């Protein structure tokens, strides 16, 4: 990720159509795809290769923004509450089921179409998810 801005600038200066391949569907991979979507040349393509779908907390659902009105936040769960509920509900075997329930309730989302295999406690905004 550190060299990505330089690489994109060099490729654009060379006026060569480029296909960028990002390997990994975790937070760094989604950040790289987001950067490329905003800075690549129009004709360039971006491909994200993920091993398995990953769950993320939905930033827009679990972290209040600075523009949120306080009365709207009263009945929204906070991230710490969701994590505590998951800890208390975890029996050693039901991690995917807990995340599927969080996704059903709109608190989590996933990157990738395959059945989810992991959750690394990443946080992804709805705008970032749309880019991926």
C-alpha positions as CSV (number, residue, x, y, z in Angstrom):
1,X,0.0,0.0,0.0
2,X,2.9,2.3,0.7
3,X,4.1,2.4,-2.9
4,X,0.7,2.4,-4.5
5,X,0.5,6.2,-5.1
6,X,3.9,6.3,-6.8
7,X,3.0,3.2,-8.9
8,X,-0.3,4.7,-10.1
9,X,1.4,8.1,-11.0
10,X,4.1,6.3,-13.0
11,X,1.6,4.2,-14.9
12,X,-0.6,7.2,-15.7
13,X,2.4,9.2,-16.9
14,X,3.4,6.3,-19.2
15,X,-0.2,6.4,-20.6
16,X,-0.4,2.6,-20.5
17,X,-3.6,0.8,-19.8
18,X,-3.2,-1.1,-16.6
19,X,-5.0,-3.9,-14.8
20,X,-4.3,-3.7,-11.0
21,X,-4.7,-6.9,-9.1
22,X,-5.2,-6.6,-5.4
23,X,-4.8,-9.8,-3.4
24,X,-6.5,-10.1,-0.1
25,X,-10.0,-9.0,1.0
26,X,-9.1,-7.6,4.4
27,X,-9.0,-4.0,5.3
28,X,-5.7,-3.3,3.5
29,X,-7.1,-4.9,0.4
30,X,-10.3,-2.9,0.5
31,X,-8.3,0.3,1.2
32,X,-6.1,-0.4,-1.9
33,X,-9.2,-1.0,-4.1
34,X,-10.7,2.3,-2.8
35,X,-7.5,4.2,-3.6
36,X,-7.2,2.7,-7.0
37,X,-10.9,3.4,-7.8
38,X,-10.3,7.1,-7.1
39,X,-6.9,7.5,-8.7
40,X,-6.6,5.1,-11.6
41,X,-7.0,6.2,-15.2
42,X,-10.4,5.7,-16.8
43,X,-9.4,2.8,-18.9
44,X,-7.6,1.0,-16.1
45,X,-9.2,-2.0,-14.3
46,X,-9.0,-3.1,-10.7
47,X,-9.5,-6.8,-9.7
48,X,-9.8,-7.8,-6.1
49,X,-8.9,-11.4,-5.3
50,X,-10.1,-12.7,-1.9
51,X,-9.5,-16.1,-0.4
52,X,-12.9,-16.2,1.3
53,X,-15.5,-13.6,2.2
54,X,-14.7,-11.5,5.2
55,X,-17.1,-9.8,7.6
56,X,-16.7,-6.2,8.6
57,X,-18.5,-3.9,11.0
58,X,-20.6,-1.4,9.1
59,X,-19.1,2.0,10.1
60,X,-22.3,3.8,9.2
61,X,-24.3,1.6,11.5
62,X,-22.1,1.2,14.6
63,X,-20.0,4.4,14.9
64,X,-21.9,7.7,15.1
65,X,-20.8,10.4,12.8
66,X,-20.1,13.9,13.9
67,X,-23.3,15.0,12.1
68,X,-25.5,12.5,13.8
69,X,-28.3,13.9,15.9
70,X,-28.1,12.8,19.5
71,X,-31.8,11.7,19.7
72,X,-31.2,9.3,16.8
73,X,-28.3,7.7,18.6
74,X,-30.3,6.8,21.7
75,X,-31.6,3.5,20.3
76,X,-28.6,2.6,18.1
77,X,-26.3,0.0,19.4
78,X,-22.7,1.1,19.9
79,X,-19.8,-1.1,18.7
80,X,-18.7,-2.0,22.3
81,X,-22.2,-3.3,23.0
82,X,-22.2,-5.4,19.9
83,X,-18.8,-6.9,20.7
84,X,-20.0,-7.6,24.3
85,X,-23.1,-9.4,23.0
86,X,-21.0,-11.5,20.6
87,X,-18.6,-12.4,23.4
88,X,-21.4,-13.4,25.7
89,X,-23.2,-15.4,22.9
90,X,-20.1,-17.2,21.7
91,X,-19.9,-20.9,22.5
92,X,-16.7,-21.7,20.8
93,X,-18.4,-22.9,17.6
94,X,-20.9,-20.3,16.5
95,X,-18.8,-17.4,15.4
96,X,-20.1,-17.4,11.8
97,X,-23.7,-17.6,13.0
98,X,-23.2,-14.6,15.3
99,X,-21.8,-12.6,12.4
100,X,-24.6,-13.7,10.0
101,X,-27.0,-12.4,12.6
102,X,-25.1,-9.1,12.9
103,X,-25.2,-8.9,9.1
104,X,-29.0,-9.6,9.1
105,X,-29.5,-6.8,11.5
106,X,-27.5,-4.4,9.4
107,X,-24.5,-4.0,11.7
108,X,-22.1,-6.0,9.6
109,X,-21.4,-6.5,5.9
110,X,-19.1,-8.8,3.9
111,X,-16.6,-8.5,1.1
112,X,-16.8,-11.4,-1.3
113,X,-19.6,-13.6,-2.6
114,X,-18.5,-16.9,-1.1
115,X,-19.7,-18.0,2.3
116,X,-17.8,-15.9,4.9
117,X,-14.8,-17.6,6.5
118,X,-13.5,-14.9,8.8
119,X,-13.9,-11.8,10.8
120,X,-10.9,-9.7,11.7
121,X,-12.8,-6.9,13.5
122,X,-12.4,-4.5,10.5
123,X,-14.6,-1.6,10.0
124,X,-15.9,-0.6,6.6
125,X,-18.0,2.3,5.5
126,X,-20.9,1.9,3.2
127,X,-19.1,4.2,0.7
128,X,-16.0,1.9,0.8
129,X,-18.1,-1.2,0.4
130,X,-19.7,0.3,-2.8
131,X,-16.2,0.8,-4.3
132,X,-15.3,-2.8,-3.6
